Amino acid sequence: MEHGEGKGINLKVSPTLHLLSPIEILTLSSCNIAEFPKFLETQTSLSYLDISSNQIKGQVPKWLWRLPLLRYVNISQNSFTGFEGSAGIIQRSEILLLDISSNTFQDPFPLLPNSTKFFLGSNNQFSGEIPKTICKLASLDTLVLSDNNFSGSIPRCFENFSTKLSVMHLRNNSLSGTFPEESIGDHLKSLDLGGNRLSGVLPKSLINCTRLEFLNVENNMINDTFPFWLRLLTNLQVLVLRSNEFHGPISSPGFSLSFPKLRIFDISKNRFTGVLPSYYFAGWTAMSLVIDIVDIMPSRFEGRDSGNLYNSVSMTAKGLVMELVGSGFTIYKTIDVSGNKLQGDIPESISLLKELIVLNMSNNAFTGHISPSLENLTNLQSLDLSQNRLSGEIPPELGKLTFLARMNFSYNMLEGPIPQGTQIQSQSSSSFAENPMLCGVPLQETCGRGDDATTQEQEDEDGEKDQVLSWVAAAIGYVPGVFCGVVIGHILSSYKRDWFMKIFHSFA
């Protein structure tokens, strides 16, 4: 028997079980197993073991690492507390992938063999400084140590890390100090340092990471201006600077800020200031064009690209805080600039972003009217323009946005009747509160007969805005495409095992 699988069934494994043929691949995830399968001690042909999502407690037996062909081990989502034997017991093996995430492992941190390519140790109870021995792993591709109790600074030896490192996630620890000044490997695709106590500035050395797709430094104490140099990272898809001390303008008169592949842009809860020009979003083509089939089909190299699986972004949409895991961020296209001090009109070019799902521009100082051209955002599900200084009427065109489940216009200076339409009038009255001149359902204030008349002056103004929008669209050029289907929502970590198997087969 070369391949054994028992995913999702209840198993009671006898310690004295004897098999007639050797096992090479064994998957026993989600089987309610309470003890480590001891019969595996004699399975010298075993190369792949997945006993994740069970109820196994205690220590990982030391004999496991003596199995000569064992390369892939997934013991995540159990209740393991440590490793039997010395801290260097694993170092004697030739493991390529070790996933111990979501257990209760404590110190000492295991010494890993030089063969390690993927180490996943998130959501445990490791503490102290991140071991410098990790820097010696020349073949390391993926390092995930999020949601532990690590403290101290990021080891300086990370500056000279493996040229093969593509994923480094250290989020939700207690790391302090500044970022390494030198680049953490030019092969890096995903860097997540959110939820720590890091200070200083965002190192410009990241500009050398030309393959970088995912950058999350939320919830730190970074005191810096907007990193305009990030526009040179043309592969960047997710940029999260939320809840830091960034300040100053986010636009420059010297150049247009173009992010051709950006899908999530979250700079909320900082101190950014200034006016955004009308063309500000003109170069954000990934949010402008319909999804290409290439974007939603899995890559044939997906087995070796673990970055997307462990990317995680929390966001607020439809009044709820949700977390996108895995490839969800590539589909759930979001702009969140809330909680800053941005001024002036909302840029007309925002209406070019036809693939936008969430738009949050609340708690700023935006002025002017809400443009009717927002009706072009046909995939929009959540719109928050509250706590600004917007005036004029709510455009009736917004009633045509059939996917728009939540909107908030409260605390502005809007006036006139609330437009008709199921999506708009199904909102809570709090979504329109504190606009003294606003009237109509769902507010209690009734409107006069002439309130909904559109003046010629307003029509002329809308015509001018349409001309500006047409000019911007022509400037960036639209590529016609076929919408092949969008999967929107919360991408669950149930895909983890599929990715695990793809890695195994890609190296087999």
matplotlib code that plots the C-alpha trace (Angstrom):
import matplotlib.pyplot as plt

x = [0.0, 1.8, -0.9, -3.2, -5.9, -8.6, -9.5, -12.6, -13.5, -13.3, -10.5, -9.2, -5.6, -4.4, -0.8, -0.1, -1.4, 0.7, 0.5, 1.4, 2.9, 4.9, 3.3, 4.9, 2.1, -0.3, -3.1, -5.1, -6.3, -9.5, -10.0, -10.4, -7.1, -6.1, -2.7, 0.3, 0.1, 2.9, 2.8, 4.5, 7.8, 8.4, 7.3, 10.7, 9.3, 7.2, 7.9, 4.7, 2.7, -0.4, -2.1, -3.3, -6.6, -6.8, -6.7, -3.2, -1.5, 1.9, 5.2, 6.1, 8.0, 11.7, 11.6, 9.6, 12.8, 14.7, 12.5, 15.0, 12.8, 10.5, 10.4, 7.0, 5.3, 2.1, 1.1, -0.8, -4.0, -3.4, -2.4, 1.3, 3.5, 7.0, 9.4, 10.6, 14.4, 16.9, 16.2, 18.4, 16.5, 14.9, 18.2, 19.4, 16.5, 16.2, 12.9, 11.8, 8.5, 7.5, 4.1, 3.6, 1.2, -1.8, -0.5, 0.8, 4.5, 6.7, 10.4, 13.0, 12.6, 13.6, 16.8, 15.9, 18.0, 19.7, 17.3, 14.3, 12.5, 9.2, 8.7, 5.3, 5.2, 2.4, -0.1, 2.0, 3.6, 7.2, 8.8, 12.0, 14.1, 13.7, 16.6, 19.5, 20.0, 17.2, 19.5, 21.7, 18.9, 20.3, 17.4, 14.5, 11.7, 8.9, 9.1, 5.9, 6.2, 3.1, 0.9, 3.6, 5.2, 8.5, 10.1, 13.2, 14.3, 14.2, 17.6, 20.1, 21.3, 18.0, 19.6, 21.7, 19.0, 18.7, 18.3, 15.5, 13.4, 10.0, 7.7, 8.4, 5.5, 6.2, 2.9, 1.2, 4.3, 5.9, 8.9, 10.4, 13.1, 13.6, 13.4, 16.6, 18.3, 19.4, 17.1, 15.8, 16.6, 15.7, 13.5, 10.9, 7.3, 5.4, 6.4, 4.0, 5.3, 1.9, 0.8, 4.2, 5.9, 8.3, 9.3, 11.4, 10.8, 9.9, 13.3, 13.9, 15.9, 12.6, 12.8, 15.3, 12.5, 11.2, 9.0, 7.2, 3.4, 2.3, 3.4, 1.6, 3.1, -0.2, -0.5, 3.1, 4.7, 6.3, 6.8, 7.4, 6.1, 4.3, 6.7, 6.3, 9.1, 6.8, 5.3, 8.5, 7.4, 5.2, 4.2, 2.7, -0.8, -1.5, -0.2, -1.4, 0.1, -2.9, -2.6, 0.8, 2.2, 2.6, 2.1, 2.2, 0.7, 0.0, 0.2, 3.2, 3.1, 6.2, 4.7, 1.5, 1.2, 0.7, 0.0, -0.8, -1.4, -2.6, -5.8, -5.8, -4.7, -5.2, -3.6, -6.3, -5.7, -2.6, -2.0, -1.9, -2.9, -3.4, -5.6, -5.8, -5.8, -8.6, -6.4, -5.0, -6.4, -5.9, -2.9, -4.5, -5.4, -5.9, -8.9, -10.0, -10.2, -12.3, -10.6, -8.6, -8.8, -5.1, -5.9, -8.3, -6.7, -4.2, -0.7, 1.0, 3.7, 1.3, 2.7, 6.0, 4.4, 3.3, 3.0, -0.7, -1.8, -0.5, -1.3, -3.9, -5.6, -8.2, -10.6, -13.9, -16.7, -20.5, -20.1, -18.2, -14.5, -13.5, -10.2, -9.2, -7.0, -5.1, -5.9, -9.0, -7.0, -6.5, -10.2, -11.7, -10.4, -10.4, -9.4, -9.4, -8.1, -10.3, -9.1, -6.7, -6.8, -7.3, -9.0, -10.6, -12.8, -13.0, -11.0, -13.1, -10.8, -12.1, -15.0, -12.6, -12.1, -14.9, -13.7, -13.7, -15.6, -14.9, -14.4, -13.9, -13.0, -14.7, -13.3, -11.4, -12.1, -13.2, -15.4, -17.5, -20.3, -20.6, -20.1, -22.9, -20.1, -19.8, -22.5, -19.6, -18.5, -20.9, -19.2, -19.2, -20.5, -19.5, -19.3, -18.4, -18.1, -19.2, -17.6, -16.4, -17.6, -19.4, -22.3, -25.0, -27.3, -26.8, -26.7, -29.8, -27.4, -26.2, -29.5, -28.5, -25.6, -27.3, -24.4, -24.1, -25.2, -23.9, -23.4, -22.8, -23.2, -23.6, -22.0, -21.7, -23.5, -25.6, -29.1, -32.1, -34.1, -32.5, -32.7, -35.2, -34.0, -34.1, -30.3, -30.4, -33.7, -33.0, -30.2, -30.5, -31.3, -27.9, -26.3, -27.8, -27.7, -26.3, -27.0, -29.5, -30.8, -31.2, -34.8, -36.8, -36.9, -35.4, -35.2, -38.2, -37.8, -40.1, -39.2, -40.9, -42.1, -39.3, -36.4, -35.7, -35.6, -32.3, -31.1, -29.5, -26.4, -26.1, -26.5, -23.7, -21.4, -22.0, -21.2, -17.9, -17.1, -17.9, -15.5, -12.7, -13.4, -13.4, -10.0, -8.6, -9.8, -8.3, -5.0, -4.5, -6.3, -8.8, -8.1, -11.4, -11.8, -14.2, -15.4, -14.8, -16.3, -15.4, -15.3, -15.8, -15.8, -13.8, -11.2, -10.9, -7.8, -9.4, -7.3, -4.2, -4.1, -4.5, -1.5, 0.5, -0.1, 0.9, 4.2, 4.8, 4.0, 6.1, 9.2, 8.4]
y = [0.0, 3.1, 5.7, 5.7, 8.3, 8.7, 12.3, 13.4, 10.0, 8.8, 6.4, 4.5, 3.4, 0.4, 0.8, -2.8, -2.4, -4.3, -3.6, -6.1, -3.6, -0.4, 3.1, 6.0, 8.6, 8.7, 11.2, 11.0, 14.6, 15.4, 11.8, 12.5, 10.7, 11.1, 9.4, 9.5, 6.4, 4.3, 1.8, 4.4, 3.7, 0.7, 2.4, 3.1, 3.9, 6.8, 10.1, 12.1, 12.3, 14.4, 13.9, 17.5, 18.6, 15.8, 15.7, 14.4, 15.8, 15.6, 15.4, 14.4, 11.1, 11.2, 8.0, 9.9, 11.8, 8.6, 7.5, 7.6, 8.8, 11.2, 14.6, 16.1, 16.3, 18.1, 17.9, 21.2, 21.9, 19.4, 19.9, 19.1, 20.8, 19.9, 17.5, 14.4, 14.3, 17.2, 20.4, 19.1, 15.9, 17.1, 18.4, 14.9, 14.3, 15.5, 17.2, 19.5, 20.7, 20.9, 22.3, 22.5, 25.5, 25.8, 23.7, 24.7, 24.2, 26.0, 26.7, 25.5, 26.3, 23.3, 23.2, 22.6, 20.6, 22.5, 20.7, 22.6, 24.5, 25.3, 25.8, 26.8, 27.4, 30.0, 30.1, 28.5, 29.7, 30.2, 33.2, 35.1, 36.3, 34.7, 32.1, 33.2, 29.6, 30.1, 32.3, 29.2, 27.5, 28.1, 26.4, 28.1, 29.2, 29.9, 31.0, 31.5, 32.4, 34.5, 34.5, 33.6, 35.5, 36.4, 39.6, 41.6, 42.8, 41.1, 39.3, 41.3, 38.1, 38.2, 40.9, 38.2, 35.6, 32.8, 34.1, 31.5, 33.0, 34.0, 34.2, 35.6, 36.1, 37.3, 39.0, 39.3, 38.9, 41.5, 42.4, 45.8, 48.0, 49.1, 47.1, 45.6, 48.2, 45.8, 43.8, 40.5, 38.6, 39.7, 36.6, 37.8, 37.7, 38.0, 40.0, 40.3, 42.1, 43.4, 43.5, 44.1, 47.2, 48.0, 51.7, 53.9, 54.1, 51.5, 50.5, 51.6, 48.5, 46.7, 48.2, 45.4, 42.9, 43.2, 40.1, 41.4, 40.9, 41.2, 43.8, 44.1, 46.3, 47.2, 48.0, 49.0, 52.4, 53.2, 57.0, 57.8, 59.6, 57.7, 55.3, 56.5, 54.3, 51.3, 52.2, 50.7, 47.2, 46.4, 43.0, 44.5, 43.2, 44.0, 47.0, 47.4, 50.4, 50.6, 51.9, 53.4, 56.9, 57.6, 61.2, 63.8, 63.6, 60.4, 62.1, 63.8, 66.5, 65.0, 61.7, 59.6, 56.9, 53.8, 50.4, 48.1, 44.9, 46.4, 44.7, 45.8, 49.3, 50.0, 53.1, 53.8, 55.2, 57.2, 61.0, 61.3, 64.8, 66.7, 66.7, 63.8, 64.8, 63.7, 61.2, 59.6, 56.1, 56.1, 53.7, 51.1, 48.8, 45.6, 47.2, 48.8, 45.8, 42.7, 39.7, 37.8, 34.0, 33.9, 35.6, 33.0, 29.8, 28.1, 28.3, 25.1, 26.1, 26.7, 23.7, 25.6, 29.0, 28.9, 32.6, 33.1, 30.4, 32.1, 35.7, 37.1, 40.5, 41.7, 44.3, 46.0, 45.6, 45.6, 46.7, 43.5, 42.8, 39.9, 38.2, 37.2, 34.1, 32.5, 33.8, 35.8, 39.1, 38.7, 38.8, 41.0, 44.3, 47.0, 50.7, 51.9, 55.4, 56.1, 57.8, 60.3, 64.0, 63.9, 66.9, 68.1, 66.3, 62.5, 61.8, 61.2, 58.4, 56.3, 55.5, 53.7, 50.9, 48.7, 45.6, 47.4, 45.6, 47.7, 51.5, 53.2, 56.9, 57.8, 60.0, 62.4, 66.0, 65.3, 68.1, 68.6, 66.4, 62.7, 61.9, 60.1, 58.3, 56.0, 54.0, 52.5, 50.6, 47.8, 45.2, 47.5, 45.8, 48.3, 52.1, 54.3, 58.0, 59.0, 61.7, 64.0, 67.4, 66.2, 68.4, 68.2, 65.3, 61.6, 60.6, 58.5, 56.5, 54.7, 52.9, 50.9, 49.2, 45.9, 44.4, 47.4, 45.8, 48.4, 52.2, 55.0, 58.7, 59.9, 63.0, 65.1, 68.1, 66.3, 67.5, 66.7, 63.4, 60.0, 58.2, 55.5, 51.9, 48.7, 48.8, 52.4, 52.4, 49.0, 50.7, 51.7, 55.3, 55.6, 55.4, 58.9, 60.5, 63.9, 65.4, 68.1, 68.8, 65.2, 63.8, 60.8, 57.1, 55.7, 59.0, 60.5, 63.8, 64.1, 65.9, 68.8, 68.5, 70.4, 68.8, 66.2, 68.5, 68.4, 71.9, 72.6, 73.7, 70.2, 68.6, 70.8, 70.0, 66.2, 66.6, 68.2, 65.4, 62.8, 64.5, 64.4, 60.7, 59.9, 61.7, 59.7, 56.4, 57.3, 58.1, 54.7, 52.7, 50.0, 46.4, 44.7, 41.4, 38.6, 38.4, 34.7, 34.6, 35.9, 34.0, 36.5, 35.9, 34.4, 31.9, 29.3, 27.6, 24.3, 24.7, 24.1, 20.3, 20.7, 23.0, 20.6, 17.8, 20.0, 20.8, 17.1, 16.2, 19.1, 17.7, 14.1]
z = [0.0, -1.2, -0.5, 2.5, 3.1, 5.8, 5.7, 7.6, 9.2, 12.8, 13.3, 16.2, 15.4, 17.3, 18.6, 17.5, 14.0, 11.4, 7.7, 5.0, 2.7, 3.3, 3.2, 1.3, 1.7, 4.6, 5.1, 8.3, 8.7, 10.6, 11.8, 15.6, 16.3, 20.0, 19.9, 17.6, 15.4, 16.8, 13.9, 11.8, 13.6, 11.3, 8.1, 6.7, 3.3, 4.6, 2.8, 3.4, 6.6, 7.2, 10.6, 10.9, 12.5, 15.1, 18.9, 19.5, 22.7, 24.2, 22.5, 18.9, 19.3, 18.5, 16.4, 13.7, 12.6, 12.2, 9.3, 6.5, 3.6, 5.5, 3.8, 4.4, 7.8, 8.6, 12.3, 12.4, 14.4, 17.2, 20.8, 20.7, 23.3, 22.3, 20.7, 22.5, 22.9, 22.5, 20.6, 17.8, 17.2, 14.0, 12.7, 12.0, 9.5, 5.9, 6.2, 3.4, 4.8, 8.4, 9.4, 13.2, 13.2, 15.5, 18.4, 21.8, 21.1, 23.6, 23.9, 23.1, 19.4, 17.3, 15.4, 11.8, 9.2, 6.4, 4.0, 5.2, 2.5, 4.3, 8.0, 9.3, 13.0, 13.4, 16.3, 19.0, 22.2, 21.2, 23.0, 23.3, 20.4, 16.9, 16.8, 14.6, 13.6, 11.1, 9.1, 8.3, 6.4, 2.9, 1.1, 3.1, 0.9, 3.4, 7.0, 8.9, 12.6, 13.0, 16.2, 18.7, 21.6, 20.0, 21.2, 20.5, 17.1, 13.7, 13.5, 11.5, 9.9, 8.0, 5.9, 4.2, 4.1, 1.6, -1.9, -2.2, 0.6, -0.9, 2.1, 5.5, 7.9, 11.5, 12.2, 15.6, 17.8, 20.0, 17.8, 18.3, 17.0, 13.4, 10.1, 8.8, 6.6, 3.9, 1.7, 3.0, -0.1, -3.6, -4.1, -1.6, -2.7, 0.5, 3.6, 6.6, 9.7, 10.9, 14.5, 16.1, 17.7, 14.9, 14.5, 12.3, 8.6, 5.9, 4.5, 0.9, 0.4, -0.3, -3.7, -4.5, -3.9, -7.5, -7.1, -4.1, -4.3, -0.7, 1.8, 5.2, 8.0, 9.7, 13.4, 14.1, 15.0, 11.7, 11.4, 7.7, 4.7, 1.9, 0.2, -3.4, -4.5, -4.1, -7.5, -8.9, -7.6, -10.5, -9.2, -5.9, -5.4, -1.7, 0.2, 3.8, 5.8, 8.2, 11.8, 11.8, 12.0, 8.3, 7.4, 4.6, 1.0, -0.9, -4.3, -6.0, -8.6, -10.2, -11.3, -11.4, -8.8, -10.9, -9.4, -12.3, -10.3, -7.0, -5.6, -2.0, -0.9, 2.8, 4.3, 6.9, 10.4, 9.6, 9.3, 5.5, 4.2, 0.9, -2.1, -4.6, -8.3, -10.5, -12.3, -9.1, -9.7, -13.5, -13.5, -11.2, -14.1, -12.0, -10.5, -13.7, -16.1, -16.0, -14.6, -17.1, -17.1, -16.2, -12.9, -11.6, -12.9, -10.6, -11.9, -12.9, -10.6, -7.7, -5.8, -5.3, -4.6, -1.0, -0.6, -1.4, 0.9, 4.0, 3.0, 5.4, 5.4, 7.8, 6.4, 7.2, 4.7, 5.0, 8.6, 9.5, 10.1, 7.9, 7.2, 3.7, 3.7, 0.8, -2.6, -1.4, -1.6, -5.3, -5.9, -3.1, -4.5, -1.9, -1.3, 2.2, 2.9, 6.0, 9.1, 7.6, 6.8, 3.0, 1.4, -1.8, -4.2, -4.4, -7.6, -10.7, -11.7, -8.9, -11.2, -13.5, -11.0, -12.3, -10.3, -6.9, -4.2, -1.1, -1.1, 2.3, 2.2, 5.6, 8.3, 6.2, 5.0, 1.4, 0.0, -3.2, -4.6, -4.9, -8.6, -10.5, -12.3, -9.3, -11.0, -13.1, -10.0, -10.9, -8.6, -5.5, -2.4, 0.4, 0.1, 3.1, 2.6, 6.1, 8.3, 5.5, 4.3, 1.2, -0.1, -2.7, -3.4, -3.3, -7.0, -7.9, -10.2, -7.1, -6.9, -9.9, -8.1, -7.5, -5.5, -3.1, 0.2, 2.5, 2.2, 4.7, 4.0, 7.6, 9.0, 5.9, 4.5, 1.9, 1.0, -1.0, -1.3, -0.7, -4.1, -4.7, -5.1, -3.0, -2.2, -0.9, 1.0, 2.6, 4.6, 8.2, 8.9, 10.6, 7.2, 6.4, 9.9, 10.6, 7.2, 8.2, 4.7, 3.7, 3.5, 2.5, 3.4, 5.6, 7.4, 9.1, 7.4, 4.4, 1.2, -0.6, -4.1, -5.7, -3.9, -6.5, -9.5, -11.3, -12.5, -15.8, -13.9, -12.3, -15.7, -17.1, -14.2, -14.6, -18.3, -17.6, -15.2, -17.8, -20.2, -17.5, -16.9, -20.6, -21.0, -18.1, -19.5, -22.9, -21.2, -19.6, -22.4, -21.7, -22.8, -23.6, -21.9, -21.1, -17.5, -16.7, -13.3, -9.9, -6.7, -3.9, -0.2, 2.5, 1.2, 3.9, 5.1, 4.0, 0.9, 3.0, 2.4, -1.3, -1.4, 0.8, -1.6, -4.6, -2.9, -2.4, -6.0, -7.4, -5.7, -6.1]

ax = plt.figure().add_subplot(projection="3d")
ax.plot(x, y, z, "-o")
ax.set_aspect("equal")
plt.show()
